[in-house]
Amino acid sequence: MKQEHTVKMDGRKTIELTGVQQVERFDSSEFLLQTVMGKLKVKGSGLKMKHFDTVNKKAAIEGRISSFLYVESSTGMSLFRRSK
């Protein structure tokens, strides 16, 4: 069965997601979510979880959203540091 993943952002104030498996870490400036398509980092200011439904794998974050990015690693190390 294909698992769906959608990202919908409304005016950089709210981001709604489907296919969210878990919230790995969060604070008011960054969320790291495990989705069916990989890890997704949401950055901004004043961020807070609006809702998280583990059964239906849906989440919503609100605040001032500045970026969202799929990441390969959550170590925080740059590619240049890993190669040394």
C-alpha positions as CSV (number, residue, x, y, z in Angstrom):
1,M,0.0,0.0,0.0
2,K,1.4,3.4,-1.0
3,Q,1.7,5.8,1.9
4,E,0.9,9.4,1.0
5,H,2.9,12.5,2.0
6,T,1.7,16.0,1.4
7,V,2.9,19.4,2.5
8,K,0.6,22.4,2.5
9,M,1.7,25.8,3.6
10,D,-0.6,28.7,4.2
11,G,1.0,32.2,4.0
12,R,4.2,31.1,5.9
13,K,2.0,30.9,9.1
14,T,0.9,27.3,9.1
15,I,2.3,24.1,7.5
16,E,0.0,21.0,7.3
17,L,1.6,17.6,6.7
18,T,0.4,14.1,6.0
19,G,2.6,11.0,6.2
20,V,4.2,12.1,9.5
21,Q,5.5,9.1,11.4
22,Q,7.0,10.8,14.4
23,V,8.4,14.1,15.7
24,E,12.1,13.5,16.5
25,R,12.8,16.9,18.1
26,F,11.4,20.4,18.3
27,D,11.7,23.8,19.8
28,S,10.3,27.2,18.9
29,S,12.8,27.6,16.0
30,E,13.0,24.1,14.5
31,F,11.1,20.9,14.1
32,L,12.6,17.6,12.8
33,L,9.9,15.2,11.6
34,Q,10.2,11.6,10.3
35,T,7.9,11.3,7.3
36,V,7.2,8.4,4.9
37,M,9.5,10.3,2.4
38,G,12.4,10.9,4.9
39,K,13.3,13.4,7.5
40,L,11.8,16.9,7.1
41,K,13.2,19.9,8.9
42,V,10.9,23.0,9.4
43,K,12.6,26.2,10.6
44,G,11.2,29.5,11.7
45,S,10.4,31.5,14.8
46,G,7.7,31.1,17.4
47,L,6.9,27.6,16.0
48,K,4.5,25.4,17.9
49,M,2.7,22.2,17.2
50,K,-0.9,23.0,16.3
51,H,-1.9,19.3,16.2
52,F,-0.3,15.8,15.7
53,D,-2.5,12.8,14.9
54,T,-0.4,9.6,15.2
55,V,-3.3,7.4,13.9
56,N,-3.8,9.3,10.6
57,K,-0.2,10.5,10.4
58,K,-1.1,14.2,10.2
59,A,0.5,17.2,11.8
60,A,0.3,21.0,11.7
61,I,2.8,23.5,12.8
62,E,2.2,27.2,13.2
63,G,4.4,30.2,13.7
64,R,6.7,32.2,11.3
65,I,8.0,29.6,8.9
66,S,11.2,30.5,7.1
67,S,12.1,27.2,5.5
68,F,11.4,23.5,5.2
69,L,14.0,21.0,3.8
70,Y,14.3,17.2,3.5
71,V,17.6,16.1,5.2
72,E,19.7,13.0,4.8
73,S,21.1,13.1,8.3
74,S,20.1,14.8,11.5
75,T,23.7,15.0,12.9
76,G,24.0,18.6,12.0
77,M,27.4,18.1,10.5
78,S,28.2,19.5,7.1
79,L,29.2,17.3,4.2
80,F,32.7,18.8,4.3
81,R,33.2,17.8,8.0
82,R,32.0,14.3,7.4
83,S,34.6,13.7,4.6
84,K,37.6,14.5,6.8
